[in-house]
Amino acid sequence: MTKPGLSNAWWTVDLGSVVTVAGVVVKARSDCAQGCFTDLAGAQILLGSEPWTSAASLPAFTPCGVVPSKLVPGARAAVTCAAPTPARYVAVYLPKAATALALCEVDVVTA
């Protein structure tokens, strides 16, 4: 979980090598204070070949999709990319003010 009260919270992972990403499954935390899981609604799943360092990295990343709605604690949301995309880095970016990004699990689905 990122620090509460941040604007444009994000999380990223280096997959170690380029893989073809078909989608991403995110799981909401179930062990945090009531309400933290709602912040996943609108989170953008982004794919890139360079490390994500901040919201300034957005233009260099390819959108995969968006977490469509509020998740209940422990629920999963599958985001399928419009087309399989080669990427080494996956970022989950939440373009909201004064929030936190609370993830339990992120699974990258390869093509």
C-alpha positions as CSV (number, residue, x, y, z in Angstrom):
1,M,0.0,0.0,0.0
2,T,1.3,3.4,-0.8
3,K,1.3,6.2,1.7
4,P,-2.3,7.5,2.2
5,G,-3.0,11.0,1.0
6,L,-0.8,10.8,-2.1
7,S,-1.8,12.2,-5.5
8,N,-1.3,10.0,-8.6
9,A,-0.2,6.9,-6.6
10,W,1.5,4.1,-8.5
11,W,3.1,0.6,-8.2
12,T,5.4,-1.0,-10.7
13,V,7.3,-4.3,-11.4
14,D,10.2,-5.2,-13.5
15,L,9.4,-8.6,-15.2
16,G,13.1,-9.2,-15.8
17,S,12.8,-9.5,-19.5
18,V,10.4,-8.6,-22.3
19,V,7.2,-10.7,-22.3
20,T,4.0,-10.4,-24.3
21,V,1.4,-9.3,-21.9
22,A,-2.3,-10.2,-22.6
23,G,-3.7,-8.8,-19.4
24,V,-3.3,-8.2,-15.6
25,V,-5.3,-9.4,-12.7
26,V,-5.3,-7.2,-9.5
27,K,-6.5,-8.3,-6.2
28,A,-7.8,-5.8,-3.6
29,R,-6.4,-6.0,0.0
30,S,-8.8,-7.4,2.6
31,D,-6.8,-6.5,5.7
32,C,-6.7,-2.7,5.7
33,A,-9.0,-0.1,7.1
34,Q,-12.5,0.1,5.6
35,G,-12.5,2.1,2.4
36,C,-8.9,1.5,1.2
37,F,-10.0,-1.1,-1.4
38,T,-12.3,1.4,-3.1
39,D,-9.2,3.3,-4.4
40,L,-8.6,0.6,-7.1
41,A,-11.5,1.9,-9.2
42,G,-10.0,3.8,-12.2
43,A,-6.5,2.4,-11.7
44,Q,-4.8,2.3,-15.1
45,I,-2.7,-0.8,-16.1
46,L,0.2,0.4,-18.2
47,L,3.0,-1.5,-20.0
48,G,6.4,-0.2,-21.0
49,S,10.0,-1.0,-22.0
50,E,11.6,1.5,-19.6
51,P,11.2,1.7,-15.8
52,W,8.2,3.7,-14.4
53,T,9.5,6.4,-12.1
54,S,6.6,8.8,-11.7
55,A,3.5,10.1,-13.5
56,A,5.9,11.7,-15.9
57,S,6.6,8.2,-17.3
58,L,3.0,8.0,-18.6
59,P,3.7,9.1,-22.2
60,A,6.3,6.3,-22.6
61,F,3.8,3.5,-21.5
62,T,1.1,1.7,-23.5
63,P,-2.3,1.5,-21.8
64,C,-3.6,-2.0,-21.3
65,G,-6.8,-1.1,-19.5
66,V,-8.5,0.3,-16.4
67,V,-9.9,-1.4,-13.3
68,P,-13.5,-0.8,-14.0
69,S,-15.1,-0.4,-10.6
70,K,-14.9,-0.5,-6.9
71,L,-13.7,-3.9,-5.6
72,V,-14.9,-5.5,-2.3
73,P,-12.1,-6.6,0.0
74,G,-10.2,-9.6,-1.4
75,A,-11.9,-9.4,-4.8
76,R,-10.0,-9.6,-8.1
77,A,-10.4,-7.6,-11.3
78,A,-9.1,-8.9,-14.6
79,V,-8.0,-6.3,-17.1
80,T,-7.5,-7.6,-20.6
81,C,-5.3,-5.6,-23.0
82,A,-6.9,-4.7,-26.4
83,A,-4.0,-6.5,-28.0
84,P,-1.1,-8.5,-26.6
85,T,1.7,-6.1,-25.9
86,P,5.5,-6.7,-25.4
87,A,6.7,-5.2,-22.2
88,R,9.3,-5.5,-19.5
89,Y,7.6,-3.2,-17.0
90,V,4.0,-3.2,-15.7
91,A,2.7,-0.2,-13.8
92,V,-0.5,0.3,-11.9
93,Y,-1.3,4.0,-11.8
94,L,-4.1,5.7,-9.9
95,P,-4.7,9.2,-11.3
96,K,-6.5,10.6,-8.3
97,A,-5.7,13.2,-5.7
98,A,-5.3,12.4,-2.0
99,T,-5.6,8.7,-2.1
100,A,-3.6,5.5,-1.6
101,L,-3.0,2.5,-3.8
102,A,-3.8,-0.7,-1.8
103,L,-3.0,-3.9,-3.7
104,C,-2.8,-7.4,-2.4
105,E,-1.6,-9.1,-5.5
106,V,-0.9,-8.4,-9.2
107,D,-0.7,-11.2,-11.7
108,V,0.6,-10.6,-15.2
109,V,-1.1,-12.8,-17.8
110,T,1.2,-13.6,-20.8
111,A,0.1,-14.4,-24.3
